Amino acid sequence: MSDVKEQMTKALEHLKQQRDELQVQLHLAKADAKDEWARLEAQWDAIKPRLEAAREEVGKTAESVGAALGMAIDELKKGYDRLRNRL
């Protein structure tokens, strides 16, 4: 009987340890996700006015400006995808 009690105690201790570790990992993941979101928001804030200006100037802007904006949009999209995959 004591063996069973000892095994259950060990199993409970192991589960508690796993639970505690997962709780820490979830907390860190939340912090990482918040950091990533803040970085992406800064990119969004930087690119949004340029996109709006480019939209107004369609046909007048140089191809290089369009290419640069395309790269910035791509980077932002990839960042959103990375964040979505983390969640």
Backbone as numpy.savetxt, mean C-alpha at the origin, in Angstrom:
# Nx Ny Nz CAx CAy CAz Cx Cy Cz
-3.44 -38.30 32.44 -4.27 -37.11 32.44 -3.40 -35.86 32.44
-2.34 -35.89 33.17 -1.42 -34.76 33.26 -0.78 -34.48 31.90
-0.52 -35.54 31.12 0.03 -35.38 29.77 -0.91 -34.58 28.87
-2.16 -34.89 28.94 -3.17 -34.19 28.12 -3.23 -32.73 28.52
-3.23 -32.48 29.82 -3.27 -31.11 30.32 -2.04 -30.33 29.86
-0.90 -30.98 29.93 0.36 -30.36 29.51 0.36 -30.05 28.01
-0.15 -30.99 27.22 -0.24 -30.79 25.77 -1.18 -29.63 25.43
-2.30 -29.58 26.14 -3.26 -28.49 25.89 -2.65 -27.15 26.29
-1.92 -27.13 27.38 -1.27 -25.90 27.83 -0.27 -25.42 26.78
0.53 -26.36 26.26 1.51 -26.01 25.24 0.82 -25.52 23.96
-0.25 -26.20 23.60 -0.99 -25.81 22.39 -1.56 -24.41 22.56
-2.12 -24.11 23.73 -2.67 -22.78 23.98 -1.58 -21.71 23.97
-0.43 -22.03 24.55 0.69 -21.09 24.55 1.17 -20.82 23.13
1.23 -21.88 22.33 1.65 -21.73 20.93 0.65 -20.87 20.16
-0.63 -21.12 20.35 -1.66 -20.31 19.67 -1.60 -18.85 20.10
-1.38 -18.63 21.39 -1.27 -17.25 21.89 -0.08 -16.55 21.26
1.05 -17.25 21.16 2.24 -16.66 20.55 1.98 -16.32 19.09
1.35 -17.24 18.36 1.04 -16.98 16.95 0.10 -15.79 16.83
-0.90 -15.74 17.70 -1.85 -14.63 17.68 -1.14 -13.30 17.92
-0.27 -13.26 18.92 0.47 -12.04 19.25 1.35 -11.60 18.08
2.03 -12.57 17.45 2.89 -12.25 16.31 2.07 -11.69 15.14
0.92 -12.30 14.89 0.06 -11.82 13.80 -0.47 -10.42 14.10
-0.78 -10.18 15.35 -1.27 -8.86 15.74 -0.21 -7.79 15.46
1.04 -8.09 15.78 2.14 -7.16 15.52 2.30 -6.96 14.01
2.26 -8.06 13.26 2.41 -7.96 11.81 1.29 -7.15 11.18
0.07 -7.32 11.66 -1.06 -6.54 11.15 -0.88 -5.06 11.46
-0.41 -4.78 12.65 -0.16 -3.38 13.03 0.89 -2.76 12.11
1.97 -3.50 11.86 3.02 -3.01 10.98 2.51 -2.86 9.55
1.67 -3.80 9.11 1.11 -3.72 7.76 0.24 -2.49 7.63
-0.53 -2.18 8.66 -1.36 -0.98 8.63 -0.48 0.26 8.51
0.59 0.29 9.28 1.50 1.43 9.23 2.14 1.55 7.85
2.56 0.41 7.28 3.15 0.43 5.94 2.13 0.91 4.92
0.90 0.44 5.04 -0.15 0.84 4.11 -0.43 2.33 4.23
-0.44 2.85 5.45 -0.66 4.28 5.65 0.48 5.10 5.04
1.72 4.62 5.23 2.87 5.31 4.64 2.79 5.31 3.12
2.44 4.16 2.56 2.31 4.05 1.11 1.21 4.96 0.61
0.09 5.01 1.33 -1.03 5.87 0.94 -0.59 7.34 0.97
0.13 7.74 1.99 0.60 9.12 2.09 1.52 9.46 0.92
2.40 8.52 0.55 3.30 8.75 -0.58 2.50 8.88 -1.87
1.52 8.01 -2.04 0.70 8.05 -3.25 -0.15 9.33 -3.31
-0.63 9.76 -2.17 -1.42 11.00 -2.13 -0.56 12.21 -2.52
0.69 12.20 -2.08 1.60 13.28 -2.47 1.83 13.26 -3.98
1.98 12.06 -4.54 2.13 11.96 -6.00 0.87 12.45 -6.70
-0.29 12.07 -6.18 -1.56 12.49 -6.76 -1.68 14.01 -6.73
-1.36 14.60 -5.57 -1.43 16.05 -5.44 -0.50 16.75 -6.42
0.65 16.13 -6.70 1.61 16.73 -7.63 1.17 16.57 -9.08
0.57 15.46 -9.40 0.24 15.18 -10.80 -1.11 15.75 -11.22
-2.05 15.87 -10.30 -3.41 16.29 -10.65 -3.44 17.65 -11.37
-2.77 18.69 -10.86 -2.81 19.96 -11.58 -2.18 19.88 -12.98
-1.13 19.06 -13.10 -0.50 18.91 -14.41 -1.43 18.19 -15.38
-2.15 17.21 -14.88 -3.11 16.50 -15.74 -4.23 17.44 -16.19
-4.72 18.23 -15.27 -5.79 19.16 -15.62 -5.30 20.20 -16.63
-4.08 20.69 -16.41 -3.51 21.66 -17.35 -3.29 21.02 -18.71
-2.80 19.80 -18.72 -2.55 19.10 -19.98 -3.86 18.86 -20.72
-4.90 18.53 -19.98 -6.21 18.30 -20.60 -6.69 19.58 -21.29
-6.45 20.72 -20.64 -6.86 22.01 -21.22 -6.02 22.36 -22.45
-4.81 21.89 -22.47 -3.89 22.24 -23.54 -3.73 21.15 -24.59
-4.68 20.22 -24.63 -4.59 19.12 -25.59 -4.36 19.69 -26.98
-3.40 19.10 -27.64 -3.07 19.56 -28.98 -1.97 20.60 -28.98
-1.82 21.32 -27.88 -0.80 22.36 -27.81 0.46 21.87 -27.11
0.34 20.83 -26.32 1.48 20.38 -25.53 2.42 19.53 -26.37
3.64 19.53 -25.98 4.65 18.73 -26.68 4.50 17.26 -26.31
4.99 16.40 -27.18 4.90 14.97 -26.91 5.65 14.59 -25.65
6.76 15.26 -25.38 7.55 14.91 -24.20 6.76 15.15 -22.91
5.94 16.18 -22.88 5.11 16.45 -21.70 4.11 15.32 -21.54
3.51 14.90 -22.63 2.55 13.79 -22.58 3.22 12.51 -22.11
4.43 12.26 -22.58 5.15 11.05 -22.17 5.50 11.11 -20.69
5.93 12.27 -20.21 6.28 12.41 -18.79 5.04 12.21 -17.92
3.92 12.77 -18.33 2.69 12.59 -17.58 2.26 11.12 -17.61
2.45 10.47 -18.75 2.11 9.05 -18.86 2.92 8.22 -17.89
4.20 8.55 -17.75 5.06 7.82 -16.81 4.61 8.07 -15.38
4.26 9.31 -15.07 3.80 9.63 -13.71 2.50 8.91 -13.40
1.60 8.86 -14.36 0.33 8.15 -14.18 0.60 6.67 -13.96
1.50 6.11 -14.75 1.85 4.70 -14.62 2.40 4.39 -13.23
3.28 5.24 -12.75 3.88 5.04 -11.43 2.82 5.09 -10.34
1.89 6.04 -10.46 0.82 6.16 -9.49 -0.08 4.93 -9.52
-0.41 4.46 -10.72 -1.25 3.27 -10.88 -0.58 2.05 -10.25
0.72 1.89 -10.49 1.45 0.77 -9.90 1.46 0.86 -8.38
1.59 2.06 -7.85 1.55 2.26 -6.41 0.21 1.86 -5.83
-0.88 2.26 -6.49 -2.21 1.86 -6.04 -2.38 0.35 -6.10
-1.85 -0.27 -7.14 -1.93 -1.73 -7.27 -1.16 -2.42 -6.13
0.05 -1.90 -5.82 0.84 -2.48 -4.72 0.07 -2.38 -3.40
-0.53 -1.21 -3.17 -1.27 -1.02 -1.93 -2.48 -1.94 -1.88
-3.19 -2.06 -2.98 -4.37 -2.93 -3.04 -3.96 -4.38 -2.75
-2.82 -4.81 -3.29 -2.35 -6.17 -3.06 -1.96 -6.41 -1.60
-1.47 -5.38 -0.93 -1.12 -5.51 0.48 -2.36 -5.67 1.35
-3.44 -5.03 0.91 -4.67 -5.09 1.71 -5.42 -6.32 1.32
